[in-house]
Amino acid sequence: MDPTRDEQGDEPVPRLQRLFDNMWLLLIVGMVVMLVVYTGWGMFEILTMPEATLP
């Protein structure tokens, strides 16, 4: 069975549907997005912090 065809075999399965059917790819993409967003957010917070005045 060709995974690019639907069950009836008359129409090809859309590319985005095949992408969303792959749960491992979605898991990896979700983890990478969270890693990039939180790392970027943390770096932004560190770089925009005002200089501390020491006693």
C-alpha distance matrix in Angstrom:
0.0 3.8 6.3 8.8 8.1 9.4 9.1 11.1 9.3 12.8 13.5 12.2 12.6 16.1 16.8 19.2 16.9 14.5 17.9 19.2 16.2 17.0 20.0 21.2 21.6 23.4 25.6 26.6 27.3 29.4 31.4 32.1 33.2 35.6 36.9 37.7 39.2 41.4 42.5 43.4 45.2 47.2 48.1 49.3 51.4 53.0 53.8 55.3 57.4 61.2 63.3 64.9 68.7 69.8 73.0
3.8 0.0 3.8 5.4 5.7 8.3 9.5 11.3 8.7 11.6 11.5 9.4 9.9 13.1 13.6 16.3 14.5 12.0 15.3 17.2 14.7 15.4 18.8 20.0 19.7 21.6 24.2 24.8 25.2 27.5 29.6 29.9 31.0 33.6 34.9 35.4 36.9 39.3 40.3 41.0 42.9 45.0 45.8 46.8 49.1 50.7 51.3 52.8 55.1 58.8 61.0 62.7 66.5 67.8 71.0
6.3 3.8 0.0 3.8 5.5 7.4 9.3 11.9 10.0 12.6 11.5 8.8 7.8 10.7 10.8 13.1 11.1 8.4 11.7 13.4 10.9 11.7 15.1 16.5 16.2 17.9 20.5 21.3 21.6 23.8 26.0 26.5 27.4 29.9 31.4 31.9 33.3 35.7 36.8 37.5 39.3 41.4 42.3 43.3 45.5 47.2 47.9 49.3 51.5 55.2 57.5 59.1 62.9 64.2 67.5
8.8 5.4 3.8 0.0 3.8 6.8 9.9 11.6 9.2 10.8 8.8 5.5 5.2 7.8 8.3 11.2 9.9 7.8 11.1 13.3 11.7 12.9 16.6 18.1 17.0 18.4 21.5 22.1 21.8 24.1 26.6 26.7 27.2 30.1 31.6 31.7 33.0 35.7 36.8 37.1 39.0 41.3 42.0 42.8 45.1 46.9 47.3 48.6 51.1 54.7 57.1 58.9 62.7 64.2 67.5
8.1 5.7 5.5 3.8 0.0 3.8 6.8 7.9 5.4 7.3 6.1 4.3 5.1 8.8 10.7 13.2 11.2 10.1 13.8 15.2 13.4 15.3 18.7 20.7 20.0 21.0 24.1 25.1 24.7 26.8 29.4 29.8 30.1 32.8 34.6 34.8 35.8 38.5 39.8 40.1 41.7 44.2 45.1 45.7 47.9 49.9 50.4 51.5 53.9 57.6 60.0 61.8 65.6 67.2 70.4
9.4 8.3 7.4 6.8 3.8 0.0 3.8 5.6 5.2 7.2 6.3 6.1 5.6 9.3 11.9 13.5 10.7 10.5 14.3 14.7 12.7 15.3 18.3 20.8 20.5 20.9 23.9 25.5 25.1 26.6 29.5 30.2 30.3 32.7 34.8 35.2 35.9 38.5 40.1 40.5 41.8 44.3 45.5 46.0 48.0 50.2 50.8 51.8 54.1 57.7 60.3 62.0 65.7 67.3 70.4
9.1 9.5 9.3 9.9 6.8 3.8 0.0 3.8 5.4 8.2 8.9 9.6 9.4 13.0 15.6 16.9 13.7 13.5 17.2 17.2 14.7 17.3 19.9 22.5 22.7 23.1 25.8 27.7 27.6 28.9 31.7 32.7 32.9 35.0 37.2 37.9 38.6 40.9 42.7 43.2 44.5 46.8 48.2 48.8 50.7 52.8 53.7 54.6 56.7 60.4 63.0 64.5 68.2 69.7 72.7
11.1 11.3 11.9 11.6 7.9 5.6 3.8 0.0 3.8 5.6 7.6 9.7 10.7 14.2 17.1 18.8 15.9 16.1 19.8 20.0 17.9 20.6 23.3 26.0 25.9 26.3 29.1 30.9 30.6 32.0 34.8 35.7 35.7 38.0 40.3 40.7 41.3 43.8 45.6 45.9 47.1 49.7 50.9 51.3 53.3 55.5 56.2 57.1 59.4 63.0 65.6 67.3 71.0 72.6 75.7
9.3 8.7 10.0 9.2 5.4 5.2 5.4 3.8 0.0 3.8 5.9 7.3 9.3 12.9 15.5 17.8 15.5 15.1 18.9 19.7 17.8 20.1 23.2 25.4 25.0 25.8 28.8 30.2 29.8 31.6 34.4 34.9 35.1 37.6 39.6 39.9 40.7 43.4 44.9 45.1 46.6 49.1 50.1 50.6 52.8 54.9 55.4 56.4 58.8 62.4 65.0 66.8 70.5 72.1 75.3
12.8 11.6 12.6 10.8 7.3 7.2 8.2 5.6 3.8 0.0 3.8 6.9 9.6 12.5 15.6 17.9 16.1 16.3 19.9 20.8 19.4 22.0 25.2 27.5 26.7 27.3 30.5 31.8 31.0 32.8 35.8 36.0 35.9 38.6 40.7 40.7 41.4 44.2 45.7 45.7 47.1 49.9 50.8 51.0 53.3 55.5 55.8 56.6 59.2 62.7 65.4 67.3 71.1 72.8 76.1
13.5 11.5 11.5 8.8 6.1 6.3 8.9 7.6 5.9 3.8 0.0 3.8 6.5 8.9 12.1 14.4 12.8 13.4 16.8 17.8 16.9 19.5 22.7 25.1 23.9 24.3 27.7 28.9 27.8 29.6 32.7 32.9 32.6 35.3 37.5 37.3 37.9 40.8 42.3 42.1 43.6 46.4 47.2 47.4 49.7 52.0 52.2 53.0 55.6 59.1 61.8 63.8 67.5 69.4 72.6
12.2 9.4 8.8 5.5 4.3 6.1 9.6 9.7 7.3 6.9 3.8 0.0 3.8 6.3 8.8 11.6 10.5 10.3 13.6 15.2 14.4 16.6 20.0 22.1 20.7 21.4 24.8 25.7 24.7 26.8 29.7 29.6 29.6 32.5 34.4 34.1 35.0 37.9 39.3 39.1 40.8 43.5 44.2 44.5 46.9 49.0 49.2 50.2 52.8 56.3 58.9 60.9 64.7 66.5 69.7
12.6 9.9 7.8 5.2 5.1 5.6 9.4 10.7 9.3 9.6 6.5 3.8 0.0 3.8 6.5 8.5 6.8 6.9 10.3 11.5 10.8 13.2 16.5 18.8 17.5 17.9 21.3 22.4 21.4 23.3 26.3 26.5 26.3 29.0 31.1 31.1 31.8 34.6 36.1 36.1 37.6 40.3 41.2 41.5 43.8 45.9 46.3 47.2 49.7 53.3 55.9 57.8 61.5 63.3 66.5
16.1 13.1 10.7 7.8 8.8 9.3 13.0 14.2 12.9 12.5 8.9 6.3 3.8 0.0 3.8 5.6 5.4 6.5 8.8 10.2 10.8 13.1 16.3 18.4 16.5 16.5 20.2 21.1 19.5 21.4 24.6 24.4 23.9 26.8 28.9 28.5 29.1 32.1 33.6 33.3 34.8 37.6 38.4 38.5 40.9 43.1 43.3 44.2 46.8 50.3 53.0 55.0 58.7 60.6 63.8
16.8 13.6 10.8 8.3 10.7 11.9 15.6 17.1 15.5 15.6 12.1 8.8 6.5 3.8 0.0 3.8 5.5 5.2 6.3 8.8 10.0 11.2 14.5 16.1 13.7 14.2 17.9 18.2 16.5 18.8 21.8 21.3 21.0 24.2 26.0 25.5 26.4 29.4 30.6 30.4 32.1 34.8 35.4 35.7 38.3 40.3 40.4 41.4 44.1 47.6 50.2 52.2 56.0 57.8 61.1
19.2 16.3 13.1 11.2 13.2 13.5 16.9 18.8 17.8 17.9 14.4 11.6 8.5 5.6 3.8 0.0 3.8 5.4 4.9 6.1 8.5 10.1 12.7 14.7 12.2 11.7 15.5 16.3 14.2 16.0 19.3 19.1 18.3 21.3 23.5 23.0 23.5 26.6 28.1 27.8 29.3 32.1 32.9 33.1 35.4 37.6 37.9 38.7 41.3 44.8 47.5 49.4 53.2 55.0 58.3
16.9 14.5 11.1 9.9 11.2 10.7 13.7 15.9 15.5 16.1 12.8 10.5 6.8 5.4 5.5 3.8 0.0 3.8 5.3 5.1 6.1 8.8 11.4 14.1 12.5 11.9 15.5 17.0 15.6 16.9 20.2 20.6 20.1 22.6 25.0 25.1 25.5 28.2 30.0 30.1 31.3 34.0 35.1 35.4 37.5 39.7 40.3 41.1 43.5 47.1 49.8 51.5 55.2 56.9 60.1
14.5 12.0 8.4 7.8 10.1 10.5 13.5 16.1 15.1 16.3 13.4 10.3 6.9 6.5 5.2 5.4 3.8 0.0 3.8 5.5 5.1 6.6 10.1 12.1 10.6 11.1 14.5 15.5 14.8 16.7 19.5 19.9 20.0 22.7 24.6 24.8 25.8 28.4 29.8 30.1 31.7 34.1 35.1 35.8 37.9 39.9 40.5 41.7 44.0 47.6 50.1 51.8 55.6 57.1 60.3
17.9 15.3 11.7 11.1 13.8 14.3 17.2 19.8 18.9 19.9 16.8 13.6 10.3 8.8 6.3 4.9 5.3 3.8 0.0 3.8 5.5 5.6 8.5 10.0 7.7 8.0 11.6 12.3 11.1 13.2 16.1 16.2 16.3 19.0 20.9 21.0 22.0 24.7 26.0 26.3 28.0 30.4 31.3 32.0 34.2 36.1 36.7 37.9 40.2 43.9 46.3 48.0 51.8 53.4 56.6
19.2 17.2 13.4 13.3 15.2 14.7 17.2 20.0 19.7 20.8 17.8 15.2 11.5 10.2 8.8 6.1 5.1 5.5 3.8 0.0 3.8 5.4 7.0 9.7 8.3 7.0 10.5 12.2 11.1 12.1 15.3 16.2 15.8 18.0 20.4 20.9 21.4 23.8 25.7 26.1 27.3 29.7 31.1 31.6 33.5 35.6 36.5 37.5 39.6 43.2 45.8 47.3 51.1 52.6 55.7
16.2 14.7 10.9 11.7 13.4 12.7 14.7 17.9 17.8 19.4 16.9 14.4 10.8 10.8 10.0 8.5 6.1 5.1 5.5 3.8 0.0 3.8 5.9 9.0 8.9 8.5 11.3 13.4 13.2 14.3 17.0 18.3 18.5 20.5 22.6 23.6 24.3 26.4 28.2 29.0 30.2 32.3 33.8 34.7 36.4 38.4 39.5 40.5 42.5 46.2 48.7 50.0 53.8 55.1 58.2
17.0 15.4 11.7 12.9 15.3 15.3 17.3 20.6 20.1 22.0 19.5 16.6 13.2 13.1 11.2 10.1 8.8 6.6 5.6 5.4 3.8 0.0 3.8 5.6 5.6 6.5 8.9 10.4 10.9 12.5 14.6 15.8 16.7 18.7 20.3 21.5 22.7 24.6 26.0 27.1 28.6 30.5 31.8 33.0 34.8 36.5 37.6 39.0 40.9 44.6 46.8 48.2 52.0 53.2 56.3
20.0 18.8 15.1 16.6 18.7 18.3 19.9 23.3 23.2 25.2 22.7 20.0 16.5 16.3 14.5 12.7 11.4 10.1 8.5 7.0 5.9 3.8 0.0 3.8 5.5 5.0 6.1 8.7 9.8 10.4 12.3 14.3 15.2 16.5 18.3 20.0 21.0 22.5 24.1 25.6 26.8 28.4 30.1 31.4 32.8 34.5 36.0 37.3 38.9 42.7 44.9 46.0 49.7 50.8 53.8
21.2 20.0 16.5 18.1 20.7 20.8 22.5 26.0 25.4 27.5 25.1 22.1 18.8 18.4 16.1 14.7 14.1 12.1 10.0 9.7 9.0 5.6 3.8 0.0 3.8 5.4 5.0 6.2 8.6 9.8 10.7 12.3 14.2 15.5 16.6 18.4 20.0 21.3 22.4 24.2 25.7 27.0 28.4 30.1 31.6 33.0 34.4 36.1 37.6 41.4 43.4 44.5 48.2 49.1 52.2
21.6 19.7 16.2 17.0 20.0 20.5 22.7 25.9 25.0 26.7 23.9 20.7 17.5 16.5 13.7 12.2 12.5 10.6 7.7 8.3 8.9 5.6 5.5 3.8 0.0 3.8 5.4 5.2 6.1 8.5 9.9 10.6 12.1 14.3 15.3 16.4 18.1 20.0 21.0 22.2 24.1 25.7 26.8 28.2 30.1 31.5 32.6 34.3 36.1 39.9 41.9 43.4 47.1 48.3 51.4
23.4 21.6 17.9 18.4 21.0 20.9 23.1 26.3 25.8 27.3 24.3 21.4 17.9 16.5 14.2 11.7 11.9 11.1 8.0 7.0 8.5 6.5 5.0 5.4 3.8 0.0 3.8 5.5 5.1 6.0 8.6 9.9 10.4 12.2 14.1 15.3 16.3 18.2 19.8 20.9 22.2 24.1 25.6 26.7 28.3 30.1 31.3 32.6 34.4 38.2 40.5 41.8 45.6 46.8 49.9
25.6 24.2 20.5 21.5 24.1 23.9 25.8 29.1 28.8 30.5 27.7 24.8 21.3 20.2 17.9 15.5 15.5 14.5 11.6 10.5 11.3 8.9 6.1 5.0 5.4 3.8 0.0 3.8 5.5 5.1 6.2 8.7 10.0 10.7 12.3 14.4 15.5 16.6 18.2 19.9 21.1 22.5 24.2 25.7 27.0 28.5 30.2 31.6 33.1 36.9 38.9 40.0 43.7 44.7 47.7
26.6 24.8 21.3 22.1 25.1 25.5 27.7 30.9 30.2 31.8 28.9 25.7 22.4 21.1 18.2 16.3 17.0 15.5 12.3 12.2 13.4 10.4 8.7 6.2 5.2 5.5 3.8 0.0 3.8 5.4 5.2 6.2 8.6 10.0 10.5 12.3 14.2 15.5 16.3 18.1 19.9 21.1 22.3 24.1 25.7 26.9 28.3 30.1 31.7 35.5 37.3 38.6 42.3 43.3 46.5
27.3 25.2 21.6 21.8 24.7 25.1 27.6 30.6 29.8 31.0 27.8 24.7 21.4 19.5 16.5 14.2 15.6 14.8 11.1 11.1 13.2 10.9 9.8 8.6 6.1 5.1 5.5 3.8 0.0 3.8 5.5 5.2 6.1 8.6 9.9 10.6 12.1 14.2 15.3 16.3 18.0 19.9 20.9 22.2 24.2 25.7 26.7 28.2 30.2 33.9 36.1 37.6 41.4 42.7 45.9
29.4 27.5 23.8 24.1 26.8 26.6 28.9 32.0 31.6 32.8 29.6 26.8 23.3 21.4 18.8 16.0 16.9 16.7 13.2 12.1 14.3 12.5 10.4 9.8 8.5 6.0 5.1 5.4 3.8 0.0 3.8 5.5 5.2 6.2 8.6 10.0 10.6 12.2 14.1 15.3 16.4 18.2 19.9 21.0 22.4 24.2 25.7 26.9 28.5 32.3 34.6 35.8 39.6 40.9 43.9
31.4 29.6 26.0 26.6 29.4 29.5 31.7 34.8 34.4 35.8 32.7 29.7 26.3 24.6 21.8 19.3 20.2 19.5 16.1 15.3 17.0 14.6 12.3 10.7 9.9 8.6 6.2 5.2 5.5 3.8 0.0 3.8 5.5 5.2 6.1 8.6 10.0 10.7 12.0 14.0 15.3 16.4 18.1 19.8 21.1 22.4 24.1 25.7 27.0 30.8 32.8 33.9 37.6 38.6 41.7
32.1 29.9 26.5 26.7 29.8 30.2 32.7 35.7 34.9 36.0 32.9 29.6 26.5 24.4 21.3 19.1 20.6 19.9 16.2 16.2 18.3 15.8 14.3 12.3 10.6 9.9 8.7 6.2 5.2 5.5 3.8 0.0 3.8 5.5 5.1 6.1 8.5 10.0 10.5 12.0 14.0 15.3 16.3 18.0 19.9 21.0 22.2 24.0 25.8 29.5 31.4 32.9 36.7 37.8 41.1
33.2 31.0 27.4 27.2 30.1 30.3 32.9 35.7 35.1 35.9 32.6 29.6 26.3 23.9 21.0 18.3 20.1 20.0 16.3 15.8 18.5 16.7 15.2 14.2 12.1 10.4 10.0 8.6 6.1 5.2 5.5 3.8 0.0 3.8 5.5 5.2 6.0 8.5 9.9 10.5 12.0 14.1 15.3 16.3 18.2 19.9 20.9 22.3 24.2 28.0 30.2 31.8 35.6 37.1 40.3
35.6 33.6 29.9 30.1 32.8 32.7 35.0 38.0 37.6 38.6 35.3 32.5 29.0 26.8 24.2 21.3 22.6 22.7 19.0 18.0 20.5 18.7 16.5 15.5 14.3 12.2 10.7 10.0 8.6 6.2 5.2 5.5 3.8 0.0 3.8 5.5 5.2 6.0 8.2 9.7 10.4 12.0 14.0 15.2 16.3 18.1 19.8 21.0 22.4 26.2 28.4 29.6 33.4 34.7 37.8
36.9 34.9 31.4 31.6 34.6 34.8 37.2 40.3 39.6 40.7 37.5 34.4 31.1 28.9 26.0 23.5 25.0 24.6 20.9 20.4 22.6 20.3 18.3 16.6 15.3 14.1 12.3 10.5 9.9 8.6 6.1 5.1 5.5 3.8 0.0 3.8 5.6 5.5 5.9 8.3 9.9 10.6 12.0 14.0 15.4 16.4 18.0 19.9 21.2 25.0 26.8 28.1 31.8 32.9 36.1
37.7 35.4 31.9 31.7 34.8 35.2 37.9 40.7 39.9 40.7 37.3 34.1 31.1 28.5 25.5 23.0 25.1 24.8 21.0 20.9 23.6 21.5 20.0 18.4 16.4 15.3 14.4 12.3 10.6 10.0 8.6 6.1 5.2 5.5 3.8 0.0 3.8 5.7 5.2 5.9 8.4 9.9 10.4 11.9 14.1 15.3 16.2 18.0 19.9 23.6 25.6 27.4 31.1 32.6 36.0
39.2 36.9 33.3 33.0 35.8 35.9 38.6 41.3 40.7 41.4 37.9 35.0 31.8 29.1 26.4 23.5 25.5 25.8 22.0 21.4 24.3 22.7 21.0 20.0 18.1 16.3 15.5 14.2 12.1 10.6 10.0 8.5 6.0 5.2 5.6 3.8 0.0 3.8 5.5 5.2 6.0 8.6 9.9 10.4 12.2 14.3 15.3 16.4 18.3 22.0 24.4 26.0 29.8 31.5 34.7
41.4 39.3 35.7 35.7 38.5 38.5 40.9 43.8 43.4 44.2 40.8 37.9 34.6 32.1 29.4 26.6 28.2 28.4 24.7 23.8 26.4 24.6 22.5 21.3 20.0 18.2 16.6 15.5 14.2 12.2 10.7 10.0 8.5 6.0 5.5 5.7 3.8 0.0 3.8 5.4 5.0 6.0 8.5 9.7 10.4 12.2 14.1 15.3 16.5 20.3 22.5 23.7 27.4 28.8 31.9
42.5 40.3 36.8 36.8 39.8 40.1 42.7 45.6 44.9 45.7 42.3 39.3 36.1 33.6 30.6 28.1 30.0 29.8 26.0 25.7 28.2 26.0 24.1 22.4 21.0 19.8 18.2 16.3 15.3 14.1 12.0 10.5 9.9 8.2 5.9 5.2 5.5 3.8 0.0 3.8 5.4 5.1 6.1 8.5 9.9 10.6 12.2 14.2 15.5 19.3 21.0 22.4 26.2 27.5 30.8
43.4 41.0 37.5 37.1 40.1 40.5 43.2 45.9 45.1 45.7 42.1 39.1 36.1 33.3 30.4 27.8 30.1 30.1 26.3 26.1 29.0 27.1 25.6 24.2 22.2 20.9 19.9 18.1 16.3 15.3 14.0 12.0 10.5 9.7 8.3 5.9 5.2 5.4 3.8 0.0 3.8 5.4 5.1 6.1 8.6 9.9 10.5 12.1 14.2 17.9 20.0 22.0 25.8 27.5 30.9
45.2 42.9 39.3 39.0 41.7 41.8 44.5 47.1 46.6 47.1 43.6 40.8 37.6 34.8 32.1 29.3 31.3 31.7 28.0 27.3 30.2 28.6 26.8 25.7 24.1 22.2 21.1 19.9 18.0 16.4 15.3 14.0 12.0 10.4 9.9 8.4 6.0 5.0 5.4 3.8 0.0 3.8 5.5 5.1 6.2 8.7 10.0 10.6 12.3 16.0 18.6 20.2 23.9 25.8 29.1
47.2 45.0 41.4 41.3 44.2 44.3 46.8 49.7 49.1 49.9 46.4 43.5 40.3 37.6 34.8 32.1 34.0 34.1 30.4 29.7 32.3 30.5 28.4 27.0 25.7 24.1 22.5 21.1 19.9 18.2 16.4 15.3 14.1 12.0 10.6 9.9 8.6 6.0 5.1 5.4 3.8 0.0 3.8 5.4 5.1 6.2 8.6 10.0 10.7 14.5 16.5 17.8 21.5 23.0 26.3
48.1 45.8 42.3 42.0 45.1 45.5 48.2 50.9 50.1 50.8 47.2 44.2 41.2 38.4 35.4 32.9 35.1 35.1 31.3 31.1 33.8 31.8 30.1 28.4 26.8 25.6 24.2 22.3 20.9 19.9 18.1 16.3 15.3 14.0 12.0 10.4 9.9 8.5 6.1 5.1 5.5 3.8 0.0 3.8 5.4 5.1 6.1 8.5 10.0 13.6 15.3 17.2 20.9 22.6 26.1
49.3 46.8 43.3 42.8 45.7 46.0 48.8 51.3 50.6 51.0 47.4 44.5 41.5 38.5 35.7 33.1 35.4 35.8 32.0 31.6 34.7 33.0 31.4 30.1 28.2 26.7 25.7 24.1 22.2 21.0 19.8 18.0 16.3 15.2 14.0 11.9 10.4 9.7 8.5 6.1 5.1 5.4 3.8 0.0 3.8 5.5 5.2 6.1 8.5 12.0 14.4 16.7 20.4 22.6 26.1
51.4 49.1 45.5 45.1 47.9 48.0 50.7 53.3 52.8 53.3 49.7 46.9 43.8 40.9 38.3 35.4 37.5 37.9 34.2 33.5 36.4 34.8 32.8 31.6 30.1 28.3 27.0 25.7 24.2 22.4 21.1 19.9 18.2 16.3 15.4 14.1 12.2 10.4 9.9 8.6 6.2 5.1 5.4 3.8 0.0 3.8 5.6 5.4 6.1 9.9 12.4 14.1 17.8 19.9 23.1
53.0 50.7 47.2 46.9 49.9 50.2 52.8 55.5 54.9 55.5 52.0 49.0 45.9 43.1 40.3 37.6 39.7 39.9 36.1 35.6 38.4 36.5 34.5 33.0 31.5 30.1 28.5 26.9 25.7 24.2 22.4 21.0 19.9 18.1 16.4 15.3 14.3 12.2 10.6 9.9 8.7 6.2 5.1 5.5 3.8 0.0 3.8 5.6 5.4 8.9 10.4 12.1 15.9 17.6 21.1
53.8 51.3 47.9 47.3 50.4 50.8 53.7 56.2 55.4 55.8 52.2 49.2 46.3 43.3 40.4 37.9 40.3 40.5 36.7 36.5 39.5 37.6 36.0 34.4 32.6 31.3 30.2 28.3 26.7 25.7 24.1 22.2 20.9 19.8 18.0 16.2 15.3 14.1 12.2 10.5 10.0 8.6 6.1 5.2 5.6 3.8 0.0 3.8 5.6 8.5 10.0 12.7 16.3 18.4 22.1
55.3 52.8 49.3 48.6 51.5 51.8 54.6 57.1 56.4 56.6 53.0 50.2 47.2 44.2 41.4 38.7 41.1 41.7 37.9 37.5 40.5 39.0 37.3 36.1 34.3 32.6 31.6 30.1 28.2 26.9 25.7 24.0 22.3 21.0 19.9 18.0 16.4 15.3 14.2 12.1 10.6 10.0 8.5 6.1 5.4 5.6 3.8 0.0 3.8 6.4 9.2 12.0 15.4 18.1 21.5
57.4 55.1 51.5 51.1 53.9 54.1 56.7 59.4 58.8 59.2 55.6 52.8 49.7 46.8 44.1 41.3 43.5 44.0 40.2 39.6 42.5 40.9 38.9 37.6 36.1 34.4 33.1 31.7 30.2 28.5 27.0 25.8 24.2 22.4 21.2 19.9 18.3 16.5 15.5 14.2 12.3 10.7 10.0 8.5 6.1 5.4 5.6 3.8 0.0 3.8 6.5 8.5 12.1 14.6 18.0
61.2 58.8 55.2 54.7 57.6 57.7 60.4 63.0 62.4 62.7 59.1 56.3 53.3 50.3 47.6 44.8 47.1 47.6 43.9 43.2 46.2 44.6 42.7 41.4 39.9 38.2 36.9 35.5 33.9 32.3 30.8 29.5 28.0 26.2 25.0 23.6 22.0 20.3 19.3 17.9 16.0 14.5 13.6 12.0 9.9 8.9 8.5 6.4 3.8 0.0 3.8 6.3 9.2 12.4 15.6
63.3 61.0 57.5 57.1 60.0 60.3 63.0 65.6 65.0 65.4 61.8 58.9 55.9 53.0 50.2 47.5 49.8 50.1 46.3 45.8 48.7 46.8 44.9 43.4 41.9 40.5 38.9 37.3 36.1 34.6 32.8 31.4 30.2 28.4 26.8 25.6 24.4 22.5 21.0 20.0 18.6 16.5 15.3 14.4 12.4 10.4 10.0 9.2 6.5 3.8 0.0 3.8 6.6 9.4 12.9
64.9 62.7 59.1 58.9 61.8 62.0 64.5 67.3 66.8 67.3 63.8 60.9 57.8 55.0 52.2 49.4 51.5 51.8 48.0 47.3 50.0 48.2 46.0 44.5 43.4 41.8 40.0 38.6 37.6 35.8 33.9 32.9 31.8 29.6 28.1 27.4 26.0 23.7 22.4 22.0 20.2 17.8 17.2 16.7 14.1 12.1 12.7 12.0 8.5 6.3 3.8 0.0 3.8 6.2 9.6
68.7 66.5 62.9 62.7 65.6 65.7 68.2 71.0 70.5 71.1 67.5 64.7 61.5 58.7 56.0 53.2 55.2 55.6 51.8 51.1 53.8 52.0 49.7 48.2 47.1 45.6 43.7 42.3 41.4 39.6 37.6 36.7 35.6 33.4 31.8 31.1 29.8 27.4 26.2 25.8 23.9 21.5 20.9 20.4 17.8 15.9 16.3 15.4 12.1 9.2 6.6 3.8 0.0 3.8 6.6
69.8 67.8 64.2 64.2 67.2 67.3 69.7 72.6 72.1 72.8 69.4 66.5 63.3 60.6 57.8 55.0 56.9 57.1 53.4 52.6 55.1 53.2 50.8 49.1 48.3 46.8 44.7 43.3 42.7 40.9 38.6 37.8 37.1 34.7 32.9 32.6 31.5 28.8 27.5 27.5 25.8 23.0 22.6 22.6 19.9 17.6 18.4 18.1 14.6 12.4 9.4 6.2 3.8 0.0 3.8
73.0 71.0 67.5 67.5 70.4 70.4 72.7 75.7 75.3 76.1 72.6 69.7 66.5 63.8 61.1 58.3 60.1 60.3 56.6 55.7 58.2 56.3 53.8 52.2 51.4 49.9 47.7 46.5 45.9 43.9 41.7 41.1 40.3 37.8 36.1 36.0 34.7 31.9 30.8 30.9 29.1 26.3 26.1 26.1 23.1 21.1 22.1 21.5 18.0 15.6 12.9 9.6 6.6 3.8 0.0
